[in-house]
Amino acid sequence: MKFSPKIEPQYLDLKGLARYSSLSVGTLRVILARPGGPPHYRPGGKVLIKRSDWDHWLEQFKTAPVDLGALVEEVLSEIGGRKAK
């Protein structure tokens, strides 16, 4: 038996993007309807999203980890500074 590698599609329909993104199809429809949503295509009415376009669009929502210890120290020092005045 010959092994054939699984081919990952470059364009995803809403169900495929839902699996890829871990978001529901309904949530994706809302995202695509908003201004500033990811670029997508509608050949014959079917919604297709290029995987790389989705990944690029999603990058704008990347958050940096928060150092909670430093944040608490900063808040406490500000609170302490205000009480001292």
PDB file with SEQRES, HELIX, SHEET and CRYST1 records, atoms N, CA, C and O in Angstrom:
SEQRES   1 A   85  MET LYS PHE SER PRO LYS ILE GLU PRO GLN TYR LEU ASP          
SEQRES   2 A   85  LEU LYS GLY LEU ALA ARG TYR SER SER LEU SER VAL GLY          
SEQRES   3 A   85  THR LEU ARG VAL ILE LEU ALA ARG PRO GLY GLY PRO PRO          
SEQRES   4 A   85  HIS TYR ARG PRO GLY GLY LYS VAL LEU ILE LYS ARG SER          
SEQRES   5 A   85  ASP TRP ASP HIS TRP LEU GLU GLN PHE LYS THR ALA PRO          
SEQRES   6 A   85  VAL ASP LEU GLY ALA LEU VAL GLU GLU VAL LEU SER GLU          
SEQRES   7 A   85  ILE GLY GLY ARG LYS ALA LYS                                  
HELIX    1 AA1 LEU A   14  SER A   21  1                                   8    
HELIX    2 AA2 VAL A   25  ALA A   33  1                                   9    
HELIX    3 AA3 PRO A   43  GLY A   45  5                                   3    
HELIX    4 AA4 ARG A   51  LEU A   58  1                                   8    
HELIX    5 AA5 GLU A   59  PHE A   61  5                                   3    
HELIX    6 AA6 LEU A   68  ALA A   84  1                                  17    
SHEET    1 AA1 2 TYR A  11  LEU A  12  0                                        
SHEET    2 AA1 2 ILE A  49  LYS A  50 -1                                        
CRYST1    1.000    1.000    1.000  90.00  90.00  90.00 P 1           1          
ATOM      1  N   MET A   1       0.841  -1.176   0.000  1.00  0.00           N  
ATOM      2  CA  MET A   1       0.000   0.000   0.000  1.00  0.00           C  
ATOM      3  C   MET A   1       0.887   1.240   0.000  1.00  0.00           C  
ATOM      4  O   MET A   1       1.827   1.337   0.790  1.00  0.00           O  
ATOM      5  N   LYS A   2       0.597   2.162  -0.862  1.00  0.00           N  
ATOM      6  CA  LYS A   2       1.384   3.381  -0.998  1.00  0.00           C  
ATOM      7  C   LYS A   2       0.867   4.440  -0.024  1.00  0.00           C  
ATOM      8  O   LYS A   2      -0.339   4.660   0.092  1.00  0.00           O  
ATOM      9  N   PHE A   3       1.800   5.089   0.671  1.00  0.00           N  
ATOM     10  CA  PHE A   3       1.443   6.161   1.601  1.00  0.00           C  
ATOM     11  C   PHE A   3       1.250   7.448   0.832  1.00  0.00           C  
ATOM     12  O   PHE A   3       2.108   7.839   0.041  1.00  0.00           O  
ATOM     13  N   SER A   4       0.135   8.107   1.057  1.00  0.00           N  
ATOM     14  CA  SER A   4      -0.065   9.422   0.452  1.00  0.00           C  
ATOM     15  C   SER A   4      -0.307  10.427   1.577  1.00  0.00           C  
ATOM     16  O   SER A   4      -1.220  10.262   2.386  1.00  0.00           O  
ATOM     17  N   PRO A   5       0.518  11.462   1.618  1.00  0.00           N  
ATOM     18  CA  PRO A   5       0.394  12.448   2.693  1.00  0.00           C  
ATOM     19  C   PRO A   5      -0.927  13.195   2.607  1.00  0.00           C  
ATOM     20  O   PRO A   5      -1.470  13.407   1.523  1.00  0.00           O  
ATOM     21  N   LYS A   6      -1.434  13.590   3.767  1.00  0.00           N  
ATOM     22  CA  LYS A   6      -2.669  14.369   3.801  1.00  0.00           C  
ATOM     23  C   LYS A   6      -2.377  15.763   3.268  1.00  0.00           C  
ATOM     24  O   LYS A   6      -1.435  16.423   3.708  1.00  0.00           O  
ATOM     25  N   ILE A   7      -3.176  16.197   2.336  1.00  0.00           N  
ATOM     26  CA  ILE A   7      -3.013  17.528   1.752  1.00  0.00           C  
ATOM     27  C   ILE A   7      -3.890  18.495   2.525  1.00  0.00           C  
ATOM     28  O   ILE A   7      -5.106  18.319   2.605  1.00  0.00           O  
ATOM     29  N   GLU A   8      -3.263  19.522   3.094  1.00  0.00           N  
ATOM     30  CA  GLU A   8      -4.002  20.552   3.815  1.00  0.00           C  
ATOM     31  C   GLU A   8      -4.501  21.586   2.806  1.00  0.00           C  
ATOM     32  O   GLU A   8      -3.718  22.109   2.012  1.00  0.00           O  
ATOM     33  N   PRO A   9      -5.790  21.876   2.836  1.00  0.00           N  
ATOM     34  CA  PRO A   9      -6.312  22.853   1.880  1.00  0.00           C  
ATOM     35  C   PRO A   9      -5.799  24.258   2.171  1.00  0.00           C  
ATOM     36  O   PRO A   9      -5.636  24.642   3.330  1.00  0.00           O  
ATOM     37  N   GLN A  10      -5.550  25.012   1.123  1.00  0.00           N  
ATOM     38  CA  GLN A  10      -5.107  26.398   1.260  1.00  0.00           C  
ATOM     39  C   GLN A  10      -6.307  27.293   1.575  1.00  0.00           C  
ATOM     40  O   GLN A  10      -6.173  28.286   2.291  1.00  0.00           O  
ATOM     41  N   TYR A  11      -7.480  26.939   1.038  1.00  0.00           N  
ATOM     42  CA  TYR A  11      -8.705  27.688   1.282  1.00  0.00           C  
ATOM     43  C   TYR A  11      -9.635  26.831   2.123  1.00  0.00           C  
ATOM     44  O   TYR A  11      -9.801  25.641   1.856  1.00  0.00           O  
ATOM     45  N   LEU A  12     -10.244  27.434   3.141  1.00  0.00           N  
ATOM     46  CA  LEU A  12     -11.122  26.710   4.040  1.00  0.00           C  
ATOM     47  C   LEU A  12     -12.549  27.233   3.921  1.00  0.00           C  
ATOM     48  O   LEU A  12     -12.766  28.441   3.828  1.00  0.00           O  
ATOM     49  N   ASP A  13     -13.520  26.323   3.924  1.00  0.00           N  
ATOM     50  CA  ASP A  13     -14.905  26.762   4.026  1.00  0.00           C  
ATOM     51  C   ASP A  13     -15.182  27.035   5.504  1.00  0.00           C  
ATOM     52  O   ASP A  13     -14.296  26.859   6.341  1.00  0.00           O  
ATOM     53  N   LEU A  14     -16.402  27.462   5.831  1.00  0.00           N  
ATOM     54  CA  LEU A  14     -16.683  27.830   7.217  1.00  0.00           C  
ATOM     55  C   LEU A  14     -16.534  26.656   8.183  1.00  0.00           C  
ATOM     56  O   LEU A  14     -16.053  26.836   9.301  1.00  0.00           O  
ATOM     57  N   LYS A  15     -16.935  25.473   7.770  1.00  0.00           N  
ATOM     58  CA  LYS A  15     -16.778  24.310   8.654  1.00  0.00           C  
ATOM     59  C   LYS A  15     -15.300  23.993   8.865  1.00  0.00           C  
ATOM     60  O   LYS A  15     -14.880  23.691   9.982  1.00  0.00           O  
ATOM     61  N   GLY A  16     -14.525  24.062   7.807  1.00  0.00           N  
ATOM     62  CA  GLY A  16     -13.091  23.814   7.919  1.00  0.00           C  
ATOM     63  C   GLY A  16     -12.402  24.860   8.775  1.00  0.00           C  
ATOM     64  O   GLY A  16     -11.528  24.538   9.580  1.00  0.00           O  
ATOM     65  N   LEU A  17     -12.802  26.128   8.598  1.00  0.00           N  
ATOM     66  CA  LEU A  17     -12.217  27.189   9.406  1.00  0.00           C  
ATOM     67  C   LEU A  17     -12.648  27.068  10.860  1.00  0.00           C  
ATOM     68  O   LEU A  17     -11.885  27.406  11.765  1.00  0.00           O  
ATOM     69  N   ALA A  18     -13.859  26.590  11.088  1.00  0.00           N  
ATOM     70  CA  ALA A  18     -14.322  26.375  12.460  1.00  0.00           C  
ATOM     71  C   ALA A  18     -13.446  25.334  13.147  1.00  0.00           C  
ATOM     72  O   ALA A  18     -13.065  25.515  14.304  1.00  0.00           O  
ATOM     73  N   ARG A  19     -13.125  24.255  12.456  1.00  0.00           N  
ATOM     74  CA  ARG A  19     -12.243  23.232  13.019  1.00  0.00           C  
ATOM     75  C   ARG A  19     -10.839  23.799  13.235  1.00  0.00           C  
ATOM     76  O   ARG A  19     -10.214  23.559  14.268  1.00  0.00           O  
ATOM     77  N   TYR A  20     -10.358  24.547  12.257  1.00  0.00           N  
ATOM     78  CA  TYR A  20      -9.004  25.102  12.309  1.00  0.00           C  
ATOM     79  C   TYR A  20      -8.858  26.135  13.431  1.00  0.00           C  
ATOM     80  O   TYR A  20      -7.838  26.169  14.119  1.00  0.00           O  
ATOM     81  N   SER A  21      -9.881  26.974  13.611  1.00  0.00           N  
ATOM     82  CA  SER A  21      -9.792  28.091  14.538  1.00  0.00           C  
ATOM     83  C   SER A  21     -10.371  27.813  15.922  1.00  0.00           C  
ATOM     84  O   SER A  21     -10.160  28.587  16.855  1.00  0.00           O  
ATOM     85  N   SER A  22     -11.100  26.710  16.051  1.00  0.00           N  
ATOM     86  CA  SER A  22     -11.803  26.381  17.300  1.00  0.00           C  
ATOM     87  C   SER A  22     -12.899  27.394  17.628  1.00  0.00           C  
ATOM     88  O   SER A  22     -13.247  27.574  18.795  1.00  0.00           O  
ATOM     89  N   LEU A  23     -13.435  28.046  16.621  1.00  0.00           N  
ATOM     90  CA  LEU A  23     -14.574  28.943  16.762  1.00  0.00           C  
ATOM     91  C   LEU A  23     -15.770  28.309  16.074  1.00  0.00           C  
ATOM     92  O   LEU A  23     -15.603  27.476  15.182  1.00  0.00           O  
ATOM     93  N   SER A  24     -16.968  28.690  16.475  1.00  0.00           N  
ATOM     94  CA  SER A  24     -18.159  28.126  15.839  1.00  0.00           C  
ATOM     95  C   SER A  24     -18.402  28.784  14.483  1.00  0.00           C  
ATOM     96  O   SER A  24     -17.911  29.881  14.214  1.00  0.00           O  
ATOM     97  N   VAL A  25     -19.157  28.106  13.648  1.00  0.00           N  
ATOM     98  CA  VAL A  25     -19.521  28.656  12.342  1.00  0.00           C  
ATOM     99  C   VAL A  25     -20.296  29.961  12.532  1.00  0.00           C  
ATOM    100  O   VAL A  25     -20.097  30.916  11.780  1.00  0.00           O  
ATOM    101  N   GLY A  26     -21.174  30.004  13.531  1.00  0.00           N  
ATOM    102  CA  GLY A  26     -21.939  31.226  13.811  1.00  0.00           C  
ATOM    103  C   GLY A  26     -21.044  32.394  14.178  1.00  0.00           C  
ATOM    104  O   GLY A  26     -21.243  33.510  13.699  1.00  0.00           O  
ATOM    105  N   THR A  27     -20.055  32.139  15.030  1.00  0.00           N  
ATOM    106  CA  THR A  27     -19.106  33.189  15.417  1.00  0.00           C  
ATOM    107  C   THR A  27     -18.318  33.661  14.201  1.00  0.00           C  
ATOM    108  O   THR A  27     -18.078  34.858  14.041  1.00  0.00           O  
ATOM    109  N   LEU A  28     -17.918  32.735  13.353  1.00  0.00           N  
ATOM    110  CA  LEU A  28     -17.179  33.114  12.141  1.00  0.00           C  
ATOM    111  C   LEU A  28     -18.035  33.968  11.223  1.00  0.00           C  
ATOM    112  O   LEU A  28     -17.532  34.920  10.627  1.00  0.00           O  
ATOM    113  N   ARG A  29     -19.312  33.651  11.096  1.00  0.00           N  
ATOM    114  CA  ARG A  29     -20.211  34.465  10.256  1.00  0.00           C  
ATOM    115  C   ARG A  29     -20.293  35.894  10.788  1.00  0.00           C  
ATOM    116  O   ARG A  29     -20.288  36.847  10.009  1.00  0.00           O  
ATOM    117  N   VAL A  30     -20.367  36.048  12.107  1.00  0.00           N  
ATOM    118  CA  VAL A  30     -20.404  37.377  12.716  1.00  0.00           C  
ATOM    119  C   VAL A  30     -19.097  38.114  12.425  1.00  0.00           C  
ATOM    120  O   VAL A  30     -19.120  39.282  12.039  1.00  0.00           O  
ATOM    121  N   ILE A  31     -17.968  37.445  12.604  1.00  0.00           N  
ATOM    122  CA  ILE A  31     -16.662  38.055  12.356  1.00  0.00           C  
ATOM    123  C   ILE A  31     -16.543  38.506  10.905  1.00  0.00           C  
ATOM    124  O   ILE A  31     -16.057  39.604  10.636  1.00  0.00           O  
ATOM    125  N   LEU A  32     -16.981  37.673   9.974  1.00  0.00           N  
ATOM    126  CA  LEU A  32     -16.857  38.007   8.549  1.00  0.00           C  
ATOM    127  C   LEU A  32     -17.784  39.145   8.146  1.00  0.00           C  
ATOM    128  O   LEU A  32     -17.507  39.844   7.171  1.00  0.00           O  
ATOM    129  N   ALA A  33     -18.879  39.348   8.874  1.00  0.00           N  
ATOM    130  CA  ALA A  33     -19.829  40.411   8.540  1.00  0.00           C  
ATOM    131  C   ALA A  33     -19.371  41.779   9.042  1.00  0.00           C  
ATOM    132  O   ALA A  33     -19.859  42.809   8.576  1.00  0.00           O  
ATOM    133  N   ARG A  34     -18.441  41.790   9.985  1.00  0.00           N  
ATOM    134  CA  ARG A  34     -17.969  43.056  10.561  1.00  0.00           C  
ATOM    135  C   ARG A  34     -16.978  43.751   9.636  1.00  0.00           C  
ATOM    136  O   ARG A  34     -16.224  43.095   8.917  1.00  0.00           O  
ATOM    137  N   PRO A  35     -16.983  45.096   9.657  1.00  0.00           N  
ATOM    138  CA  PRO A  35     -15.913  45.812   8.947  1.00  0.00           C  
ATOM    139  C   PRO A  35     -14.580  45.465   9.593  1.00  0.00           C  
ATOM    140  O   PRO A  35     -14.492  45.359  10.816  1.00  0.00           O  
ATOM    141  N   GLY A  36     -13.567  45.291   8.798  1.00  0.00           N  
ATOM    142  CA  GLY A  36     -12.248  44.961   9.322  1.00  0.00           C  
ATOM    143  C   GLY A  36     -12.047  43.482   9.568  1.00  0.00           C  
ATOM    144  O   GLY A  36     -11.011  43.077  10.097  1.00  0.00           O  
ATOM    145  N   GLY A  37     -13.025  42.663   9.190  1.00  0.00           N  
ATOM    146  CA  GLY A  37     -12.880  41.216   9.329  1.00  0.00           C  
ATOM    147  C   GLY A  37     -11.853  40.693   8.335  1.00  0.00           C  
ATOM    148  O   GLY A  37     -11.352  41.448   7.501  1.00  0.00           O  
ATOM    149  N   PRO A  38     -11.544  39.433   8.419  1.00  0.00           N  
ATOM    150  CA  PRO A  38     -10.527  38.876   7.516  1.00  0.00           C  
ATOM    151  C   PRO A  38     -11.026  38.852   6.079  1.00  0.00           C  
ATOM    152  O   PRO A  38     -12.227  38.719   5.841  1.00  0.00           O  
ATOM    153  N   PRO A  39     -10.109  38.981   5.113  1.00  0.00           N  
ATOM    154  CA  PRO A  39     -10.531  38.881   3.717  1.00  0.00           C  
ATOM    155  C   PRO A  39     -11.063  37.478   3.428  1.00  0.00           C  
ATOM    156  O   PRO A  39     -10.545  36.485   3.939  1.00  0.00           O  
ATOM    157  N   HIS A  40     -12.093  37.420   2.611  1.00  0.00           N  
ATOM    158  CA  HIS A  40     -12.670  36.130   2.254  1.00  0.00           C  
ATOM    159  C   HIS A  40     -13.270  36.220   0.856  1.00  0.00           C  
ATOM    160  O   HIS A  40     -13.396  37.302   0.283  1.00  0.00           O  
ATOM    161  N   TYR A  41     -13.628  35.087   0.334  1.00  0.00           N  
ATOM    162  CA  TYR A  41     -14.111  34.979  -1.041  1.00  0.00           C  
ATOM    163  C   TYR A  41     -15.485  34.318  -1.030  1.00  0.00           C  
ATOM    164  O   TYR A  41     -15.801  33.543  -0.126  1.00  0.00           O  
ATOM    165  N   ARG A  42     -16.298  34.626  -2.036  1.00  0.00           N  
ATOM    166  CA  ARG A  42     -17.629  34.030  -2.147  1.00  0.00           C  
ATOM    167  C   ARG A  42     -17.878  33.545  -3.577  1.00  0.00           C  
ATOM    168  O   ARG A  42     -18.744  34.081  -4.268  1.00  0.00           O  
ATOM    169  N   PRO A  43     -17.142  32.553  -4.016  1.00  0.00           N  
ATOM    170  CA  PRO A  43     -17.430  32.024  -5.354  1.00  0.00           C  
ATOM    171  C   PRO A  43     -18.736  31.231  -5.327  1.00  0.00           C  
ATOM    172  O   PRO A  43     -18.856  30.246  -4.597  1.00  0.00           O  
ATOM    173  N   GLY A  44     -19.690  31.654  -6.109  1.00  0.00           N  
ATOM    174  CA  GLY A  44     -20.971  30.961  -6.150  1.00  0.00           C  
ATOM    175  C   GLY A  44     -21.725  31.023  -4.831  1.00  0.00           C  
ATOM    176  O   GLY A  44     -22.603  30.195  -4.589  1.00  0.00           O  
ATOM    177  N   GLY A  45     -21.404  31.985  -3.974  1.00  0.00           N  
ATOM    178  CA  GLY A  45     -22.078  32.134  -2.694  1.00  0.00           C  
ATOM    179  C   GLY A  45     -21.427  31.380  -1.546  1.00  0.00           C  
ATOM    180  O   GLY A  45     -21.757  31.631  -0.387  1.00  0.00           O  
ATOM    181  N   LYS A  46     -20.522  30.470  -1.833  1.00  0.00           N  
ATOM    182  CA  LYS A  46     -19.837  29.713  -0.782  1.00  0.00           C  
ATOM    183  C   LYS A  46     -18.711  30.569  -0.211  1.00  0.00           C  
ATOM    184  O   LYS A  46     -17.940  31.170  -0.958  1.00  0.00           O  
ATOM    185  N   VAL A  47     -18.621  30.620   1.113  1.00  0.00           N  
ATOM    186  CA  VAL A  47     -17.591  31.420   1.772  1.00  0.00           C  
ATOM    187  C   VAL A  47     -16.307  30.601   1.867  1.00  0.00           C  
ATOM    188  O   VAL A  47     -16.310  29.476   2.368  1.00  0.00           O  
ATOM    189  N   LEU A  48     -15.219  31.178   1.383  1.00  0.00           N  
ATOM    190  CA  LEU A  48     -13.895  30.562   1.485  1.00  0.00           C  
ATOM    191  C   LEU A  48     -12.928  31.572   2.077  1.00  0.00           C  
ATOM    192  O   LEU A  48     -12.949  32.752   1.725  1.00  0.00           O  
ATOM    193  N   ILE A  49     -12.093  31.103   2.967  1.00  0.00           N  
ATOM    194  CA  ILE A  49     -11.086  31.949   3.598  1.00  0.00           C  
ATOM    195  C   ILE A  49      -9.730  31.292   3.394  1.00  0.00           C  
ATOM    196  O   ILE A  49      -9.547  30.113   3.694  1.00  0.00           O  
ATOM    197  N   LYS A  50      -8.789  32.062   2.885  1.00  0.00           N  
ATOM    198  CA  LYS A  50      -7.434  31.548   2.709  1.00  0.00           C  
ATOM    199  C   LYS A  50      -6.794  31.420   4.089  1.00  0.00           C  
ATOM    200  O   LYS A  50      -6.807  32.368   4.874  1.00  0.00           O  
ATOM    201  N   ARG A  51      -6.249  30.272   4.377  1.00  0.00           N  
ATOM    202  CA  ARG A  51      -5.673  29.997   5.697  1.00  0.00           C  
ATOM    203  C   ARG A  51      -4.652  31.070   6.093  1.00  0.00           C  
ATOM    204  O   ARG A  51      -4.668  31.536   7.232  1.00  0.00           O  
ATOM    205  N   SER A  52      -3.779  31.465   5.185  1.00  0.00           N  
ATOM    206  CA  SER A  52      -2.754  32.464   5.517  1.00  0.00           C  
ATOM    207  C   SER A  52      -3.381  33.835   5.779  1.00  0.00           C  
ATOM    208  O   SER A  52      -2.873  34.589   6.608  1.00  0.00           O  
ATOM    209  N   ASP A  53      -4.483  34.173   5.083  1.00  0.00           N  
ATOM    210  CA  ASP A  53      -5.188  35.439   5.349  1.00  0.00           C  
ATOM    211  C   ASP A  53      -5.779  35.419   6.749  1.00  0.00           C  
ATOM    212  O   ASP A  53      -5.700  36.409   7.476  1.00  0.00           O  
ATOM    213  N   TRP A  54      -6.377  34.280   7.131  1.00  0.00           N  
ATOM    214  CA  TRP A  54      -6.935  34.157   8.482  1.00  0.00           C  
ATOM    215  C   TRP A  54      -5.834  34.318   9.519  1.00  0.00           C  
ATOM    216  O   TRP A  54      -5.992  35.080  10.473  1.00  0.00           O  
ATOM    217  N   ASP A  55      -4.721  33.612   9.345  1.00  0.00           N  
ATOM    218  CA  ASP A  55      -3.620  33.672  10.305  1.00  0.00           C  
ATOM    219  C   ASP A  55      -3.084  35.097  10.432  1.00  0.00           C  
ATOM    220  O   ASP A  55      -2.811  35.570  11.535  1.00  0.00           O  
ATOM    221  N   HIS A  56      -2.937  35.772   9.300  1.00  0.00           N  
ATOM    222  CA  HIS A  56      -2.434  37.151   9.304  1.00  0.00           C  
ATOM    223  C   HIS A  56      -3.422  38.070  10.025  1.00  0.00           C  
ATOM    224  O   HIS A  56      -3.005  38.893  10.840  1.00  0.00           O  
ATOM    225  N   TRP A  57      -4.715  37.948   9.743  1.00  0.00           N  
ATOM    226  CA  TRP A  57      -5.734  38.781  10.378  1.00  0.00           C  
ATOM    227  C   TRP A  57      -5.768  38.530  11.890  1.00  0.00           C  
ATOM    228  O   TRP A  57      -5.918  39.466  12.675  1.00  0.00           O  
ATOM    229  N   LEU A  58      -5.630  37.288  12.283  1.00  0.00           N  
ATOM    230  CA  LEU A  58      -5.713  36.912  13.686  1.00  0.00           C  
ATOM    231  C   LEU A  58      -4.561  37.484  14.512  1.00  0.00           C  
ATOM    232  O   LEU A  58      -4.711  37.699  15.715  1.00  0.00           O  
ATOM    233  N   GLU A  59      -3.430  37.727  13.888  1.00  0.00           N  
ATOM    234  CA  GLU A  59      -2.250  38.246  14.598  1.00  0.00           C  
ATOM    235  C   GLU A  59      -2.537  39.556  15.331  1.00  0.00           C  
ATOM    236  O   GLU A  59      -1.896  39.847  16.340  1.00  0.00           O  
ATOM    237  N   GLN A  60      -3.491  40.350  14.839  1.00  0.00           N  
ATOM    238  CA  GLN A  60      -3.779  41.633  15.485  1.00  0.00           C  
ATOM    239  C   GLN A  60      -4.372  41.454  16.888  1.00  0.00           C  
ATOM    240  O   GLN A  60      -4.415  42.408  17.664  1.00  0.00           O  
ATOM    241  N   PHE A  61      -4.821  40.259  17.214  1.00  0.00           N  
ATOM    242  CA  PHE A  61      -5.422  39.995  18.507  1.00  0.00           C  
ATOM    243  C   PHE A  61      -4.464  39.306  19.476  1.00  0.00           C  
ATOM    244  O   PHE A  61      -4.861  38.890  20.565  1.00  0.00           O  
ATOM    245  N   LYS A  62      -3.223  39.192  19.077  1.00  0.00           N  
ATOM    246  CA  LYS A  62      -2.224  38.533  19.917  1.00  0.00           C  
ATOM    247  C   LYS A  62      -1.965  39.399  21.151  1.00  0.00           C  
ATOM    248  O   LYS A  62      -1.793  40.614  21.045  1.00  0.00           O  
ATOM    249  N   THR A  63      -1.940  38.770  22.298  1.00  0.00           N  
ATOM    250  CA  THR A  63      -1.698  39.498  23.541  1.00  0.00           C  
ATOM    251  C   THR A  63      -0.402  39.001  24.171  1.00  0.00           C  
ATOM    252  O   THR A  63      -0.008  37.845  24.013  1.00  0.00           O  
ATOM    253  N   ALA A  64       0.235  39.903  24.881  1.00  0.00           N  
ATOM    254  CA  ALA A  64       1.466  39.555  25.577  1.00  0.00           C  
ATOM    255  C   ALA A  64       1.114  39.025  26.966  1.00  0.00           C  
ATOM    256  O   ALA A  64       0.137  39.475  27.565  1.00  0.00           O  
ATOM    257  N   PRO A  65       1.876  38.097  27.472  1.00  0.00           N  
ATOM    258  CA  PRO A  65       1.607  37.619  28.828  1.00  0.00           C  
ATOM    259  C   PRO A  65       1.771  38.755  29.831  1.00  0.00           C  
ATOM    260  O   PRO A  65       2.614  39.636  29.660  1.00  0.00           O  
ATOM    261  N   VAL A  66       0.957  38.720  30.869  1.00  0.00           N  
ATOM    262  CA  VAL A  66       0.986  39.759  31.893  1.00  0.00           C  
ATOM    263  C   VAL A  66       1.726  39.228  33.119  1.00  0.00           C  
ATOM    264  O   VAL A  66       1.451  38.128  33.599  1.00  0.00           O  
ATOM    265  N   ASP A  67       2.655  40.016  33.609  1.00  0.00           N  
ATOM    266  CA  ASP A  67       3.368  39.678  34.843  1.00  0.00           C  
ATOM    267  C   ASP A  67       2.516  40.198  35.995  1.00  0.00           C  
ATOM    268  O   ASP A  67       2.608  41.369  36.364  1.00  0.00           O  
ATOM    269  N   LEU A  68       1.686  39.322  36.560  1.00  0.00           N  
ATOM    270  CA  LEU A  68       0.753  39.730  37.599  1.00  0.00           C  
ATOM    271  C   LEU A  68       1.459  40.260  38.839  1.00  0.00           C  
ATOM    272  O   LEU A  68       0.979  41.199  39.473  1.00  0.00           O  
ATOM    273  N   GLY A  69       2.583  39.669  39.186  1.00  0.00           N  
ATOM    274  CA  GLY A  69       3.330  40.135  40.350  1.00  0.00           C  
ATOM    275  C   GLY A  69       3.752  41.588  40.189  1.00  0.00           C  
ATOM    276  O   GLY A  69       3.595  42.390  41.109  1.00  0.00           O  
ATOM    277  N   ALA A  70       4.285  41.925  39.025  1.00  0.00           N  
ATOM    278  CA  ALA A  70       4.719  43.304  38.765  1.00  0.00           C  
ATOM    279  C   ALA A  70       3.521  44.248  38.724  1.00  0.00           C  
ATOM    280  O   ALA A  70       3.608  45.382  39.195  1.00  0.00           O  
ATOM    281  N   LEU A  71       2.410  43.788  38.167  1.00  0.00           N  
ATOM    282  CA  LEU A  71       1.204  44.606  38.106  1.00  0.00           C  
ATOM    283  C   LEU A  71       0.675  44.901  39.507  1.00  0.00           C  
ATOM    284  O   LEU A  71       0.304  46.037  39.804  1.00  0.00           O  
ATOM    285  N   VAL A  72       0.641  43.895  40.359  1.00  0.00           N  
ATOM    286  CA  VAL A  72       0.183  44.085  41.740  1.00  0.00           C  
ATOM    287  C   VAL A  72       1.100  45.066  42.461  1.00  0.00           C  
ATOM    288  O   VAL A  72       0.624  45.965  43.154  1.00  0.00           O  
ATOM    289  N   GLU A  73       2.408  44.899  42.302  1.00  0.00           N  
ATOM    290  CA  GLU A  73       3.367  45.812  42.938  1.00  0.00           C  
ATOM    291  C   GLU A  73       3.156  47.251  42.471  1.00  0.00           C  
ATOM    292  O   GLU A  73       3.207  48.186  43.271  1.00  0.00           O  
ATOM    293  N   GLU A  74       2.921  47.420  41.176  1.00  0.00           N  
ATOM    294  CA  GLU A  74       2.706  48.757  40.619  1.00  0.00           C  
ATOM    295  C   GLU A  74       1.443  49.385  41.203  1.00  0.00           C  
ATOM    296  O   GLU A  74       1.457  50.549  41.605  1.00  0.00           O  
ATOM    297  N   VAL A  75       0.358  48.623  41.250  1.00  0.00           N  
ATOM    298  CA  VAL A  75      -0.900  49.132  41.792  1.00  0.00           C  
ATOM    299  C   VAL A  75      -0.741  49.474  43.271  1.00  0.00           C  
ATOM    300  O   VAL A  75      -1.185  50.531  43.719  1.00  0.00           O  
ATOM    301  N   LEU A  76      -0.114  48.586  44.019  1.00  0.00           N  
ATOM    302  CA  LEU A  76       0.076  48.841  45.450  1.00  0.00           C  
ATOM    303  C   LEU A  76       0.948  50.062  45.698  1.00  0.00           C  
ATOM    304  O   LEU A  76       0.685  50.829  46.625  1.00  0.00           O  
ATOM    305  N   SER A  77       1.977  50.254  44.887  1.00  0.00           N  
ATOM    306  CA  SER A  77       2.840  51.424  45.076  1.00  0.00           C  
ATOM    307  C   SER A  77       2.083  52.706  44.726  1.00  0.00           C  
ATOM    308  O   SER A  77       2.280  53.737  45.368  1.00  0.00           O  
ATOM    309  N   GLU A  78       1.217  52.645  43.710  1.00  0.00           N  
ATOM    310  CA  GLU A  78       0.413  53.818  43.360  1.00  0.00           C  
ATOM    311  C   GLU A  78      -0.592  54.125  44.467  1.00  0.00           C  
ATOM    312  O   GLU A  78      -0.786  55.285  44.829  1.00  0.00           O  
ATOM    313  N   ILE A  79      -1.216  53.107  44.992  1.00  0.00           N  
ATOM    314  CA  ILE A  79      -2.181  53.300  46.078  1.00  0.00           C  
ATOM    315  C   ILE A  79      -1.454  53.857  47.299  1.00  0.00           C  
ATOM    316  O   ILE A  79      -1.923  54.804  47.930  1.00  0.00           O  
ATOM    317  N   GLY A  80      -0.324  53.271  47.620  1.00  0.00           N  
ATOM    318  CA  GLY A  80       0.462  53.731  48.762  1.00  0.00           C  
ATOM    319  C   GLY A  80       0.935  55.161  48.573  1.00  0.00           C  
ATOM    320  O   GLY A  80       0.928  55.943  49.524  1.00  0.00           O  
ATOM    321  N   GLY A  81       1.340  55.511  47.377  1.00  0.00           N  
ATOM    322  CA  GLY A  81       1.804  56.868  47.070  1.00  0.00           C  
ATOM    323  C   GLY A  81       0.695  57.889  47.214  1.00  0.00           C  
ATOM    324  O   GLY A  81       0.943  59.010  47.658  1.00  0.00           O  
ATOM    325  N   ARG A  82      -0.510  57.529  46.852  1.00  0.00           N  
ATOM    326  CA  ARG A  82      -1.632  58.465  46.938  1.00  0.00           C  
ATOM    327  C   ARG A  82      -2.038  58.682  48.395  1.00  0.00           C  
ATOM    328  O   ARG A  82      -2.402  59.792  48.783  1.00  0.00           O  
ATOM    329  N   LYS A  83      -1.974  57.616  49.201  1.00  0.00           N  
ATOM    330  CA  LYS A  83      -2.341  57.747  50.612  1.00  0.00           C  
ATOM    331  C   LYS A  83      -1.326  58.631  51.350  1.00  0.00           C  
ATOM    332  O   LYS A  83      -1.671  59.353  52.285  1.00  0.00           O  
ATOM    333  N   ALA A  84      -0.082  58.556  50.908  1.00  0.00           N  
ATOM    334  CA  ALA A  84       0.979  59.297  51.590  1.00  0.00           C  
ATOM    335  C   ALA A  84       0.850  60.800  51.366  1.00  0.00           C  
ATOM    336  O   ALA A  84       1.371  61.577  52.166  1.00  0.00           O  
ATOM    337  N   LYS A  85       0.183  61.228  50.315  1.00  0.00           N  
ATOM    338  CA  LYS A  85       0.076  62.660  50.019  1.00  0.00           C  
ATOM    339  C   LYS A  85      -0.809  63.389  50.966  1.00  0.00           C  
ATOM    340  O   LYS A  85      -0.989  64.600  50.835  1.00  0.00           O  
TER     341      LYS A  85                                                      
END                                                                             
